[in-house]
Amino acid sequence: MSVQHVYEITVIGGGPVGMFAAFYAGLRQADVLLLESLDELGGQTGNLYPAKILYDIGGFPHVSGKDLVAQLKTQLMHFKPDVKTATEVQTIDEADDGTFILHTSQGDFHTKTVIVATGGGAFTPRKLAVDYDPALEGQQLFYFVQDLETFRDQEVAIAGGGDSAIDWALALEPIARHVTLIHRRSKFRGLEASVAALEKSSVTIETPYLIEAVTHENKRLAVRLKEVRGEDQPTLTVDKLLVNYGFVTDKRHLQAWQFKTDRNGILVDSQMQTSRPGIFAIGDAVSYAGKLPLIASGFGEAPTAINEALSRLYPERRQALHSTQLYR
């Protein structure tokens, strides 16, 4: 009878934060396994927003989601961790010896500690609350962008008022013929620097308006707006409409994994440990006072979780304070 291999650390989730966590575990010379439910690594950043330009990643003045994921993949494979894609974790059970058994769609895996980096969970876009021809989706009406070139020399309307909507407007400004940004409030919810750049751009701002109807006319889209608390009902004629109202997430897997949660995610302590000792969580999956849902935040949480996991396994080891010390 073969002996089941037991990993020191298993990272669940192959988005940017999960990939960096697995790499950092390699820096600590841990035996690590990375599990990802999708066919490809990258999470939302790589699979939904490959063309999106990110401005809040340390060391990059700006970087596309696709390029960031490519860099993280290169970094990840430096220590050659085991990586399993298309592997959905269904339940996490504790064995008699204190290790964990991960029951997945591709069989069972055994590990001494777990790092959960599943982001916001399964996600679907918040769609327009108006009737429209579903055949328009992916042709003239979009909820995410795979390639900016899709919008080259087009009249584009963007609906939304957060960072993502503003970032798309600024990214498309030099590519599209013209960009119009529609928001239901008079003020935007983006980072101050992004809002300032928007105000200086050529993007037309339509506020405060809701989209009341979308129809297909003469191969273009007629987008009828309704002024919030007003009577104005202008109609925009555009080639393409990009809706960025955020995503609805499904976190039912957290119930199966038996963590204490609140409405924002998995509750963790200052060492990123969940309510189940030996299981840690990082990135957009977690909730704590002051939590910011940024990739940059998740990158900072990853070393804390990895170091605490290894301290749990090997309390006698001296923890390296800087990455340069790991090679001495």
C-alpha positions in Angstrom: 0.0 0.0 0.0 1.5 3.3 -1.1 2.0 6.1 1.5 0.0 9.2 0.8 2.2 12.3 0.4 1.5 15.0 3.0 2.3 18.5 1.9 3.5 21.1 4.5 1.3 23.8 3.0 -1.5 23.7 0.5 -2.7 27.0 -1.1 -6.3 26.9 -2.3 -6.8 29.5 -5.1 -4.6 30.3 -8.0 -5.2 34.0 -8.4 -2.5 36.6 -8.0 -2.5 36.4 -4.1 -2.5 32.6 -4.1 0.3 32.4 -6.6 2.4 34.8 -4.6 1.7 32.8 -1.4 2.9 29.6 -3.1 6.0 31.4 -4.3 6.7 32.8 -0.8 6.3 29.3 0.6 9.0 28.3 -1.8 11.2 31.0 -0.4 10.8 29.4 3.0 11.6 26.0 1.3 8.3 24.6 2.2 6.8 21.6 0.4 3.8 23.3 -1.2 0.8 22.4 -3.3 -1.3 25.0 -5.2 -4.9 24.1 -6.1 -7.0 26.1 -8.6 -10.7 25.3 -9.5 -10.4 26.9 -13.0 -8.5 25.5 -16.0 -6.0 28.3 -15.8 -4.2 30.2 -13.1 -4.9 33.9 -12.7 -8.2 34.2 -10.9 -10.5 37.2 -11.8 -7.4 39.3 -12.8 -6.3 36.8 -15.4 -9.6 35.3 -16.6 -11.9 38.3 -16.5 -9.7 41.4 -16.6 -6.6 40.5 -18.7 -6.7 43.8 -20.5 -7.4 45.9 -17.4 -4.6 48.3 -16.4 -3.7 48.1 -12.7 -2.1 51.0 -10.9 -1.8 49.8 -7.3 0.8 47.1 -7.6 4.1 47.9 -6.0 7.0 48.2 -8.5 4.7 48.7 -11.5 3.7 52.2 -12.5 1.0 50.4 -14.4 0.5 46.8 -15.6 -2.2 44.9 -17.4 -3.9 42.0 -15.6 -2.5 39.6 -18.3 1.1 40.8 -17.8 0.8 40.7 -14.0 -0.4 37.1 -14.1 2.4 36.2 -16.5 5.0 37.7 -14.2 3.5 35.9 -11.2 3.5 32.6 -13.1 7.2 33.0 -13.8 7.9 33.8 -10.2 5.7 31.0 -8.9 7.5 28.3 -10.9 11.0 29.3 -9.7 10.7 26.8 -6.9 8.7 24.3 -8.9 5.7 23.7 -6.6 3.1 21.2 -7.4 0.2 22.9 -9.2 -3.2 21.3 -9.9 -5.7 23.2 -12.0 -9.4 22.2 -12.7 -9.4 21.0 -9.1 -12.3 22.2 -6.9 -11.9 21.7 -3.2 -15.2 20.4 -1.8 -14.6 19.8 1.9 -11.6 20.1 4.3 -11.5 17.3 6.9 -9.1 16.9 9.8 -7.3 13.6 10.2 -6.6 11.9 13.5 -3.0 13.0 13.4 -4.0 16.7 13.1 -3.3 17.0 9.3 -6.0 17.9 6.8 -7.6 15.9 4.0 -8.8 18.0 1.1 -11.5 16.2 -0.8 -11.5 17.6 -4.3 -13.0 17.0 -7.8 -9.6 15.3 -8.6 -9.3 13.1 -5.6 -7.9 13.6 -2.0 -4.8 15.6 -1.0 -3.2 15.6 2.4 -1.6 18.6 4.0 -0.3 19.8 7.3 -1.6 23.4 6.9 -3.9 25.2 4.5 -3.8 28.8 3.1 -7.2 29.8 1.6 -6.8 32.4 -1.2 -10.1 32.0 -3.1 -10.8 35.7 -3.6 -14.5 36.6 -3.5 -15.6 33.1 -4.5 -17.5 32.2 -7.6 -18.6 35.3 -9.4 -21.1 36.5 -11.9 -21.5 40.1 -13.2 -24.2 42.4 -11.9 -26.3 42.9 -15.0 -28.3 45.7 -16.3 -31.7 45.8 -14.6 -33.5 46.5 -18.0 -34.7 44.2 -20.7 -32.4 43.9 -23.7 -31.6 41.3 -26.4 -29.3 38.8 -24.8 -27.7 38.2 -28.2 -26.0 41.6 -27.7 -23.8 40.3 -24.9 -20.2 39.7 -26.1 -21.0 41.6 -29.4 -22.0 45.1 -28.4 -22.8 44.8 -24.7 -20.0 43.7 -22.4 -19.5 43.0 -18.7 -15.8 42.5 -18.9 -13.0 43.0 -21.4 -10.6 40.4 -22.8 -9.0 42.7 -25.4 -8.9 46.5 -25.6 -8.7 46.3 -29.4 -12.3 45.2 -29.4 -13.1 48.9 -28.8 -10.7 50.5 -31.2 -12.2 53.5 -33.1 -15.6 52.8 -31.5 -18.0 55.1 -29.7 -18.1 53.5 -26.3 -20.3 54.1 -23.2 -19.3 52.8 -19.8 -21.7 52.4 -16.9 -20.4 52.5 -13.4 -18.8 54.7 -10.8 -16.1 52.8 -9.1 -12.4 52.3 -9.7 -12.9 49.7 -12.4 -15.3 51.8 -14.4 -12.9 54.8 -14.2 -9.9 52.7 -15.1 -11.7 51.3 -18.1 -12.6 54.8 -19.2 -9.0 56.0 -19.0 -7.6 52.9 -20.6 -10.1 53.2 -23.6 -9.7 56.9 -24.0 -6.7 56.7 -26.4 -8.1 53.6 -28.2 -11.8 54.4 -28.7 -13.2 57.2 -30.9 -14.9 58.6 -27.9 -15.8 57.4 -24.4 -18.8 58.4 -22.3 -19.0 57.4 -18.6 -22.5 57.0 -17.0 -22.9 57.1 -13.2 -26.0 57.2 -11.1 -24.4 59.6 -8.6 -22.8 63.0 -9.0 -19.5 61.9 -7.4 -17.4 58.9 -8.3 -16.1 56.3 -5.8 -12.7 55.8 -7.3 -9.2 56.7 -6.0 -8.6 60.4 -5.9 -5.8 60.2 -8.4 -8.0 58.3 -10.9 -10.9 60.8 -10.5 -8.5 63.7 -11.0 -7.2 62.0 -14.2 -10.8 61.4 -15.4 -11.7 65.1 -14.9 -8.7 66.1 -17.1 -9.5 63.6 -19.8 -11.7 63.8 -22.9 -14.2 61.3 -21.4 -17.7 62.7 -21.4 -19.3 62.3 -18.0 -23.0 61.8 -17.7 -24.2 62.1 -14.1 -26.4 61.5 -12.2 -28.1 59.1 -14.7 -29.5 55.5 -14.7 -29.7 53.4 -17.9 -33.4 53.0 -18.6 -33.4 51.1 -21.9 -30.9 49.6 -24.4 -32.1 48.9 -27.9 -30.4 47.8 -31.2 -30.9 50.3 -33.9 -29.2 50.5 -37.3 -26.3 48.3 -36.1 -25.7 50.6 -33.2 -27.0 50.8 -29.6 -29.4 53.4 -28.4 -28.9 53.8 -24.7 -31.7 55.8 -23.1 -30.8 57.4 -19.8 -33.0 58.7 -16.9 -31.9 61.5 -14.7 -31.9 60.6 -11.0 -34.4 62.8 -9.2 -35.0 64.6 -12.4 -37.0 64.5 -15.7 -34.2 64.6 -18.3 -34.1 61.5 -20.5 -31.3 61.8 -23.1 -30.4 59.0 -25.5 -26.8 58.1 -26.4 -26.0 56.3 -29.6 -22.9 54.2 -29.3 -21.2 51.2 -30.9 -20.5 49.4 -27.7 -21.7 49.5 -24.0 -19.4 48.3 -21.2 -21.3 47.7 -17.9 -19.2 47.7 -14.7 -21.6 47.3 -11.8 -19.4 44.8 -10.0 -20.0 41.1 -9.3 -22.3 38.9 -7.3 -20.2 36.3 -5.4 -21.1 32.9 -4.3 -19.4 31.9 -1.0 -21.3 28.8 -0.3 -18.0 26.8 -0.3 -17.0 28.6 2.9 -20.0 27.0 4.7 -18.8 23.6 3.6 -15.3 24.4 4.9 -16.8 25.3 8.3 -15.2 28.7 8.9 -16.6 31.5 11.0 -17.5 34.2 8.6 -19.3 37.6 8.4 -20.9 39.2 5.4 -17.5 40.2 4.0 -15.7 36.8 4.2 -13.7 34.5 6.4 -12.9 36.0 9.8 -9.2 35.9 10.6 -6.9 37.0 13.4 -3.7 39.2 13.1 -1.8 36.1 11.9 -4.4 35.4 9.2 -5.6 32.3 11.0 -9.2 31.2 10.6 -11.5 29.8 13.3 -10.0 26.4 12.4 -6.4 26.1 13.8 -3.9 25.3 11.0 -6.0 26.9 8.3 -5.2 30.5 7.2 -6.9 32.8 4.8 -5.7 35.8 2.8 -6.7 38.2 0.0 -10.3 39.0 -0.9 -11.5 35.9 0.9 -11.0 37.4 4.3 -12.6 39.9 6.6 -11.0 41.9 9.5 -11.2 45.5 10.7 -9.6 47.8 8.2 -9.4 45.2 5.4 -8.9 46.7 2.0 -9.9 44.5 -1.0 -6.7 45.1 -3.0 -4.3 42.7 -4.6 -1.5 44.7 -2.8 -3.1 43.9 0.6 -3.2 40.2 -0.3 0.4 40.3 -1.2 1.2 41.6 2.2 -1.0 39.1 4.0 0.6 36.1 2.2 4.0 36.2 4.1 2.2 36.6 7.4 0.1 33.5 6.8 3.0 31.4 5.4 5.4 32.3 8.3 2.7 31.6 10.9 1.9 28.2 9.3 5.6 27.2 9.3 6.0 28.5 12.9 3.1 26.2 13.8 4.8 23.2 12.2 8.4 24.1 13.3 8.4 26.3 16.4 12.1 25.8 16.8 13.0 27.4 13.5 14.3 31.0 13.4 12.2 33.0 11.0 14.1 34.9 8.3 13.3 38.6 8.5 14.2 39.5 4.9 14.1 37.6 1.7 17.9 38.1 1.3 18.4 36.1 4.5 16.8 33.0 2.9 19.8 32.4 0.7 22.5 32.6 3.3 
